[in-house]
Amino acid sequence: MNLQNYFLKLYTLSIRFTYNLAIIILILVLAVILIRIVFDLGFLISEKTIRLSIKELLVNVLSLIVILELVRAFVEYFEHHRLRMEVLLETLIAFSIREFMIFLFEGHAKEIEIFYWTLGIFLLVLARSLAIVIKPSLSKGKRISPIRSFRRNLKGITGEK
């Protein structure tokens, strides 16, 4: 066995170990967030300042969604050895909505700021839609132009031949 193969196997082993460790840490974070959500439900019933409890509950639920999207992106990458743009955009959309809701609950949002947040989230959703329709395709090792890929995917969606 030559030295290059040894280092390649060592590299692959370290990547797998790091991946498994990251997944375990993310699962622990999910468990902590779920426990906090259950406790926040108890405070929601008993606390006099319900608005604050609802805010905490909403932030924790949205944080859970963001963590779930991150886990999905990790699993997608390590199973297929590539990152799909729509998975990354979905994670970014979930995070943006979380931050927007926190911003709204602070209570001193101006109309123009709300407009910019909404526009940004809309553009992210539009980019995700385009990422689904326009996928990079490989044909015998050659890249197909995005326009040809778009036409091919559009024909598949509409049922044309």
Contacts in CASP RR format, 6 or more apart in sequence:
PFRMAT RR
TARGET T0000
AUTHOR 0000-0000-0000
METHOD contacts of the structure
MODEL  1
MNLQNYFLKLYTLSIRFTYNLAIIILILVLAVILIRIVFDLGFLISEKTI
RLSIKELLVNVLSLIVILELVRAFVEYFEHHRLRMEVLLETLIAFSIREF
MIFLFEGHAKEIEIFYWTLGIFLLVLARSLAIVIKPSLSKGKRISPIRSF
RRNLKGITGEK
19 74 0 8 1.000
19 78 0 8 1.000
22 74 0 8 1.000
23 71 0 8 1.000
23 74 0 8 1.000
23 75 0 8 1.000
26 67 0 8 1.000
26 70 0 8 1.000
26 71 0 8 1.000
26 74 0 8 1.000
27 71 0 8 1.000
29 67 0 8 1.000
30 64 0 8 1.000
30 67 0 8 1.000
30 68 0 8 1.000
30 71 0 8 1.000
33 60 0 8 1.000
33 63 0 8 1.000
33 64 0 8 1.000
33 67 0 8 1.000
34 64 0 8 1.000
36 60 0 8 1.000
37 57 0 8 1.000
37 60 0 8 1.000
37 61 0 8 1.000
37 64 0 8 1.000
40 53 0 8 1.000
40 56 0 8 1.000
40 57 0 8 1.000
40 60 0 8 1.000
41 57 0 8 1.000
43 53 0 8 1.000
43 56 0 8 1.000
44 50 0 8 1.000
44 53 0 8 1.000
44 54 0 8 1.000
44 57 0 8 1.000
47 53 0 8 1.000
55 102 0 8 1.000
55 105 0 8 1.000
58 101 0 8 1.000
58 105 0 8 1.000
59 98 0 8 1.000
59 101 0 8 1.000
59 102 0 8 1.000
59 105 0 8 1.000
62 94 0 8 1.000
62 97 0 8 1.000
62 98 0 8 1.000
62 101 0 8 1.000
63 98 0 8 1.000
65 94 0 8 1.000
65 98 0 8 1.000
66 91 0 8 1.000
66 94 0 8 1.000
66 95 0 8 1.000
66 98 0 8 1.000
69 87 0 8 1.000
69 90 0 8 1.000
69 91 0 8 1.000
69 94 0 8 1.000
69 95 0 8 1.000
70 91 0 8 1.000
72 87 0 8 1.000
72 90 0 8 1.000
72 91 0 8 1.000
73 83 0 8 1.000
73 87 0 8 1.000
73 88 0 8 1.000
73 91 0 8 1.000
76 83 0 8 1.000
76 84 0 8 1.000
76 87 0 8 1.000
77 83 0 8 1.000
84 131 0 8 1.000
85 128 0 8 1.000
85 131 0 8 1.000
86 128 0 8 1.000
86 131 0 8 1.000
86 132 0 8 1.000
89 124 0 8 1.000
89 127 0 8 1.000
89 128 0 8 1.000
89 131 0 8 1.000
90 128 0 8 1.000
92 124 0 8 1.000
93 121 0 8 1.000
93 124 0 8 1.000
93 125 0 8 1.000
93 128 0 8 1.000
96 117 0 8 1.000
96 120 0 8 1.000
96 121 0 8 1.000
96 124 0 8 1.000
97 121 0 8 1.000
100 117 0 8 1.000
100 118 0 8 1.000
100 121 0 8 1.000
103 109 0 8 1.000
103 113 0 8 1.000
103 117 0 8 1.000
104 114 0 8 1.000
133 150 0 8 1.000
133 153 0 8 1.000
133 154 0 8 1.000
133 157 0 8 1.000
134 146 0 8 1.000
134 149 0 8 1.000
134 150 0 8 1.000
134 153 0 8 1.000
135 149 0 8 1.000
135 153 0 8 1.000
136 143 0 8 1.000
136 144 0 8 1.000
136 146 0 8 1.000
136 149 0 8 1.000
137 143 0 8 1.000
137 144 0 8 1.000
137 149 0 8 1.000
137 152 0 8 1.000
138 144 0 8 1.000
144 152 0 8 1.000
154 160 0 8 1.000
155 161 0 8 1.000
END
